[in-house]
């Protein structure tokens, strides 16, 4: 019978007991990827290379000098650079471009003998909440193939949920790790802005983007965070704060003071059953000895507009480099400089990316800059001040991760406003730079999952992971 691994601990135990090997484990994952090709989670699988790497690591294990992640099979979202491997951000505009260097997170994983098995499908340039914006087709939710897996890191979430790898990395600009984690019933962590280096991550919105892990449990998330977090001279926004041993402090049990925002729960867009079950979960937290209080948060209606003004402005600037001149796709119809720019970008970018570039260019344009961009920055500052104030009094903010369970493929893709509102509970953490995690704690009567999100103050991942670990262990 085929072995399914749900934790790195299981893999380590089998390697230690010599009941399995890295080569056997990789071969098993490759077989599952082949069996689940219909999910469209992977854009490319590094089969031969992964098997060769597994062979090397087996030899290291035999010599007792393997790294901390020996035997951990990892997938990368297709916007994280891996030297001499293709990277497209799921866009036609990058063509067959191969990365000239590896992202800092990739170098750190490889240094600890992780095995990278492939690159996963995502919304084009990480823009989307359903993984329907990829130039290479939809990703299907493994729980129900008629539903979306969430976005933008849908391929990474599906790869973990369908056991096509043990861990996957994604990027989170406004919920792109947490929302797919919610839709696929797994753990998704967005670290503090600056906790993990962005060097080698294709930029969508530079002051929002953050790399983080998808896992089946908290122990694996904590271990991966230990490896990928920390100072990096290649990223000036990366913090020099020391990285705690997250995986060694997961057994810390303390009573917490938690708040939730009344406006979040009273929001008319929230599924009524998710609301009911969320409030029941709050009662469970109280019964377990935690303090949970509702407070007013007057800025809910400003979150999504502020987020989209600022991220589209940054996207407009960041995506200017994809012009048909330097690298990637160039339109065969181009005949001079202007037509090269116009046709290459028109043909190379998908609808949603073009929509956001145009929005961003508009809010940055003369006459509108102060009305939109400057005002949004002021609102962002207000949000940061208010959030820090709340998190100085409370350990965590709790909310649903998403207002809905996974929706049907094709149902919302033509309505950008409705799609943008899928991010209503997740963008807050990106606007304010604080860490946030989605935990697989909810089950709807329609048979689909929903996540519960916990947010804490900057660089408080240690406490967030320990608390999350307690909750998931109690669930099990």
C-alpha positions in Angstrom: 0.0 0.0 0.0 1.2 3.5 -0.9 2.7 5.4 2.0 1.2 8.9 2.7 3.3 11.2 4.9 1.7 14.0 6.9 4.7 15.1 8.9 8.4 15.4 8.6 8.7 13.5 11.9 7.3 10.4 10.2 9.8 10.6 7.4 12.7 11.1 9.8 11.6 8.1 11.8 11.5 5.9 8.7 14.9 7.2 7.5 16.4 6.5 11.0 14.9 3.0 11.2 16.1 2.4 7.6 12.5 1.3 6.6 12.6 3.8 3.8 15.1 6.0 1.9 15.0 9.5 0.3 14.9 7.9 -3.1 11.9 5.8 -2.2 10.1 8.8 -0.7 10.8 11.0 -3.8 9.7 8.1 -6.1 6.5 7.8 -4.2 5.8 11.6 -4.5 6.6 11.5 -8.2 4.1 8.6 -8.6 1.4 10.6 -6.8 2.1 13.7 -9.0 1.6 11.6 -12.1 -1.6 10.1 -10.7 -2.9 13.6 -9.9 -1.9 15.5 -13.0 -5.5 16.6 -13.5 -5.2 18.9 -10.6 -2.7 21.0 -12.6 -0.8 21.8 -9.4 2.7 21.6 -11.0 3.9 23.5 -14.0 7.2 21.5 -14.0 8.4 18.5 -12.0 12.1 18.1 -11.5 11.9 14.3 -11.5 15.4 13.2 -12.5 17.1 15.9 -10.5 15.0 15.2 -7.4 15.9 11.5 -7.5 19.6 12.3 -8.0 19.5 14.7 -5.0 17.7 12.0 -3.0 20.5 9.6 -3.8 23.1 12.1 -2.6 21.2 12.7 0.6 20.9 9.0 1.3 24.7 8.8 1.1 24.9 11.7 3.5 22.5 10.1 6.0 24.6 6.9 5.9 27.6 9.0 6.8 25.7 10.8 9.5 26.3 14.3 8.1 23.0 15.2 6.5 21.2 18.6 7.0 18.2 19.3 9.2 15.8 18.9 6.3 17.2 15.7 4.9 14.2 13.8 3.4 11.9 16.8 3.3 10.4 17.1 -0.2 9.4 20.7 -1.1 7.7 22.5 -4.0 8.2 26.1 -4.9 5.6 28.6 -6.1 6.4 29.6 -9.7 7.5 33.1 -8.6 10.5 31.9 -6.4 13.8 31.8 -8.3 15.8 28.5 -8.5 19.0 28.8 -10.4 19.1 27.3 -13.9 15.4 26.4 -13.7 12.5 28.0 -15.5 10.4 30.6 -13.7 7.4 32.2 -15.3 5.1 33.5 -12.5 2.5 31.6 -14.4 2.7 34.2 -17.2 3.2 34.0 -20.9 5.3 37.1 -20.7 8.3 35.4 -19.2 8.4 32.8 -21.9 11.1 30.2 -21.3 13.1 32.4 -19.0 15.5 30.5 -16.7 16.6 32.0 -13.4 20.2 33.1 -13.1 20.3 32.7 -9.4 18.4 31.0 -6.5 16.3 32.9 -4.0 17.8 33.2 -0.5 15.0 30.9 0.8 15.9 28.2 -1.8 19.6 28.4 -1.0 18.8 28.0 2.7 16.6 25.0 2.1 19.1 23.3 -0.2 21.9 23.9 2.4 19.9 21.8 4.9 19.3 19.0 2.3 15.7 19.7 1.4 14.7 18.1 -2.0 12.9 20.5 -4.4 10.5 18.5 -6.5 9.0 21.1 -8.8 7.4 24.5 -9.4 3.8 25.0 -8.7 1.0 26.8 -10.7 -0.3 30.1 -9.3 -2.3 33.1 -10.3 -0.3 35.2 -12.9 2.2 37.3 -11.0 0.5 36.3 -7.8 -2.6 38.3 -8.7 -5.8 36.5 -7.8 -7.8 34.7 -5.1 -8.8 31.6 -7.0 -5.9 30.4 -9.2 -8.0 31.0 -12.3 -5.6 33.7 -13.6 -2.7 31.4 -14.6 -1.6 31.4 -18.2 -1.4 27.6 -17.8 -4.9 26.8 -16.7 -6.9 26.4 -13.5 -5.7 24.5 -10.5 -8.4 22.2 -9.1 -9.2 21.8 -5.4 -8.4 18.2 -4.4 -11.2 18.1 -1.9 -13.8 18.9 -4.7 -12.5 19.2 -8.2 -15.3 21.5 -9.2 -14.1 24.1 -6.7 -11.2 26.6 -6.8 -8.2 26.0 -4.4 -7.8 29.7 -3.6 -5.1 32.0 -4.8 -2.7 33.1 -5.6 -0.6 30.2 -4.2 -3.2 27.6 -5.2 -0.8 25.1 -6.8 1.4 25.1 -3.6 -1.6 24.5 -1.3 -2.9 21.7 -3.6 0.5 20.0 -3.7 0.6 19.8 0.1 -3.1 18.8 0.5 -2.9 16.1 -2.2 0.3 14.7 -0.8 2.4 15.6 -3.9 5.1 16.9 -1.6 5.4 17.4 2.2 5.8 21.2 2.3 5.4 24.0 -0.3 6.5 27.6 -0.3 4.1 30.3 -1.4 4.0 34.1 -1.3 1.5 36.2 0.5 0.7 39.8 -0.7 -2.9 40.0 0.6 -3.8 36.5 1.7 -2.2 34.4 -1.0 -0.9 31.8 1.4 -3.7 31.9 4.0 -6.7 31.8 1.7 -5.6 28.8 -0.3 -4.7 27.1 3.1 -8.2 27.8 4.2 -9.7 26.4 1.0 -7.5 23.3 1.0 -7.7 22.5 4.8 -4.0 22.9 5.6 -1.7 25.3 7.6 -0.6 28.5 5.8 1.7 31.0 7.5 2.4 34.6 6.4 5.4 35.7 8.5 6.1 39.3 9.7 7.1 41.6 6.8 11.0 41.4 6.8 11.2 38.1 8.7 12.0 36.2 5.5 14.1 37.5 2.7 12.3 38.5 -0.5 15.6 38.2 -2.5 14.7 36.0 -5.5 10.9 36.4 -5.2 9.3 38.0 -8.3 7.8 41.2 -7.0 4.1 41.9 -7.2 3.9 44.6 -4.5 7.3 45.0 -2.7 6.0 46.5 0.6 3.4 43.7 1.0 5.0 40.5 -0.4 6.2 37.8 2.0 7.3 34.2 1.5 5.9 31.5 3.8 5.2 27.8 4.1 2.2 25.5 3.5 2.3 22.4 5.8 0.1 19.7 7.3 1.0 20.7 10.8 2.7 23.4 12.9 5.9 21.4 13.7 6.8 21.4 10.0 6.0 25.1 9.6 8.1 26.0 12.6 11.1 24.0 11.3 10.9 25.5 7.8 10.6 29.0 9.3 13.7 28.4 11.4 15.6 27.7 8.2 14.3 30.4 5.8 13.9 33.3 8.2 16.7 35.7 9.2 18.9 38.6 8.0 20.0 38.7 4.4 22.4 41.3 2.9 20.6 40.8 -0.5 17.4 42.2 0.9 17.6 45.6 2.7 14.1 45.2 4.0 14.9 42.0 5.8 15.2 42.2 9.6 18.4 41.5 11.4 16.5 40.3 14.5 17.6 36.9 15.7 15.5 33.9 14.6 14.2 31.9 17.6 14.2 28.1 17.6 10.5 28.0 16.7 10.4 24.2 16.6 11.7 23.9 20.2 9.1 26.1 21.8 5.9 24.5 20.5 5.0 22.9 23.8 4.6 26.3 25.5 1.0 26.4 26.9 -0.1 29.8 28.2 -3.6 31.3 28.5 -4.0 34.0 25.9 -5.9 37.2 25.6 -7.7 37.3 22.2 -9.9 39.8 20.5 -12.2 39.7 17.4 -13.7 42.6 15.5 -17.4 42.9 15.7 -17.5 44.5 12.2 -15.8 41.3 10.7 -18.5 39.1 12.1 -21.4 41.3 11.3 -20.2 41.8 7.7 -23.0 40.8 5.3 -20.5 39.0 3.0 -19.7 36.4 5.7 -21.3 33.0 5.2 -23.9 32.6 8.0 -22.7 29.1 8.9 -19.1 30.2 9.1 -20.2 33.0 11.4 -22.2 30.6 13.6 -19.3 28.1 13.9 -16.8 30.8 14.4 -18.7 32.1 17.4 -19.0 28.6 18.7 -15.2 28.2 18.4 -14.8 31.4 20.4 -16.9 29.8 23.2 -14.5 26.8 23.1 -11.6 29.1 23.5 -13.2 30.7 26.5 -14.0 27.3 28.0 -10.3 26.4 27.6 -9.4 29.4 29.8 -8.5 32.0 27.2 -10.0 35.5 27.4 -11.8 36.4 24.2 -13.4 39.9 23.8 -15.1 41.7 20.9 -13.9 45.2 20.1 -14.8 47.8 17.5 -12.6 48.2 14.5 -13.8 51.1 12.4 -11.7 50.6 9.4 -13.0 47.4 7.8 -14.5 49.1 4.8 -11.2 50.8 4.1 -9.0 47.7 4.1 -9.7 46.3 0.6 -9.7 49.7 -1.2 -6.5 50.8 0.5 -4.9 47.5 -0.3 -5.8 47.6 -4.0 -4.7 51.3 -4.5 -1.3 50.6 -3.0 -0.6 47.1 -4.5 -1.7 48.0 -8.0 0.5 51.1 -7.8 3.5 49.0 -6.8 2.6 46.4 -9.4 2.5 49.0 -12.1 6.1 50.0 -11.3 7.4 46.4 -10.7 5.9 45.0 -13.9 7.3 47.8 -16.1 10.4 45.7 -16.6 8.5 43.0 -18.7 8.6 45.0 -21.9 9.5 42.5 -24.7 13.0 44.0 -24.9 15.1 42.6 -22.2 13.9 39.0 -21.8 10.9 36.8 -22.1 8.0 37.0 -24.6 8.3 39.4 -27.6 5.4 39.7 -30.0 6.1 38.3 -33.5 3.9 41.1 -34.8 6.2 43.9 -33.4 7.8 46.0 -36.1 9.3 49.0 -34.1 10.1 50.0 -30.5 6.6 51.3 -29.7 4.8 48.2 -31.2 7.3 45.9 -29.3 6.2 47.4 -26.0 2.5 47.6 -26.8 2.0 44.2 -28.5 4.4 42.2 -26.2 2.7 43.5 -23.1 -0.8 43.3 -24.5 -0.3 39.7 -25.7 2.0 38.6 -22.8 0.0 39.6 -19.8 -3.4 38.2 -18.8 -6.6 40.2 -18.2 -6.3 40.5 -14.4 -2.6 41.6 -14.6 -3.4 44.2 -17.2 -6.4 45.4 -15.1 -4.1 45.9 -12.1 -1.3 47.6 -14.1 -3.8 50.0 -15.5 -5.4 50.7 -12.1 -1.9 51.2 -10.6 -0.8 53.5 -13.4 -4.0 55.5 -12.9 -3.6 56.1 -9.2 0.0 57.1 -9.7 -0.8 59.5 -12.5 -0.6 63.3 -12.3 -3.7 64.8 -10.8 -4.7 61.5 -9.1 -1.6 60.7 -7.0 -2.6 62.7 -4.0 -6.3 61.8 -4.2 -5.5 58.0 -4.2 -2.0 57.0 -3.6 -1.1 59.6 -0.9 -4.4 59.1 0.8 -4.1 55.3 0.8 -0.6 55.6 2.4 -2.1 57.8 5.2 -4.9 55.2 5.8 -2.2 52.5 5.9 -0.4 54.4 8.6 -3.6 54.8 10.6 -4.2 51.1 10.3 -0.7 50.3 11.5 -1.0 52.6 14.5 -4.5 51.1 15.5 -3.3 47.5 14.9 -0.2 47.9 17.0 -2.3 49.5 19.8 -4.7 46.5 19.7 -1.9 44.0 19.7 -0.2 45.7 22.7 -3.3 44.9 24.7 -4.2 41.5 23.1 -2.0 38.5 22.2 -4.0 37.6 19.1 -6.7 38.9 16.7 -9.0 36.0 15.6 -11.1 36.0 12.5 -12.4 33.7 9.7 -9.6 33.4 7.1 -12.1 33.9 4.2 -15.8 34.9 4.2 -16.7 31.7 2.2 -15.8 28.1 1.6 -14.2 27.3 -1.8 -16.5 28.5 -4.6 -17.1 27.0 -8.0 -14.6 27.4 -10.8 -15.7 30.1 -13.2 -18.4 31.5 -10.8 -16.6 34.7 -9.7 -13.8 35.2 -12.2 -15.9 37.7 -14.3 -16.7 39.9 -11.2 -13.4 41.5 -10.0 -15.0 43.4 -7.1 -16.6 40.2 -5.7 -13.2 38.4 -6.1 -11.3 41.3 -4.4 -13.7 41.0 -1.4 -12.5 37.4 -0.9 -9.4 39.1 0.7 -11.4 41.2 3.2 -10.0 39.4 6.3 -6.5 38.7 5.0 -5.3 42.0 3.7 -5.1 43.6 7.1 -2.0 41.6 8.1 -0.2 42.7 4.8 -1.2 46.3 5.2 0.3 46.4 8.7 3.2 43.9 8.2 2.2 41.6 11.1 2.3 37.8 11.0 -0.8 35.8 10.5 -1.7 32.1 10.2 -4.7 30.2 8.8 -5.4 27.0 10.7 -7.6 24.1 9.3 -10.2 24.3 12.1 -13.5 24.6 10.3 -15.9 22.3 8.4 -19.0 23.5 6.7 -22.2 21.4 6.3 -21.5 21.5 2.5 -18.5 19.3 3.2 -15.9 21.9 2.5 -13.3 23.4 4.8 -12.8 26.9 6.2 -9.8 28.2 8.1 -9.6 30.2 11.3 -7.0 33.0 11.2 -4.9 34.2 14.0 -2.8 37.4 13.8 -0.3 38.7 16.3 2.3 41.5 16.7 5.4 41.8 14.6 8.1 39.1 15.1 5.8 37.2 17.5 5.8 34.0 15.3 7.2 32.0 18.2 4.1 32.6 20.3 1.8 32.3 17.3 3.2 28.9 16.3 3.1 27.5 19.9 -0.5 28.7 20.3 -1.5 27.3 16.9 0.1 24.0 17.8 -2.0 23.7 21.0 -5.2 24.4 19.0 -4.5 21.8 16.3 -3.5 19.1 18.8 -6.7 19.7 20.8 -8.6 19.4 17.5 -7.0 16.0 16.8 
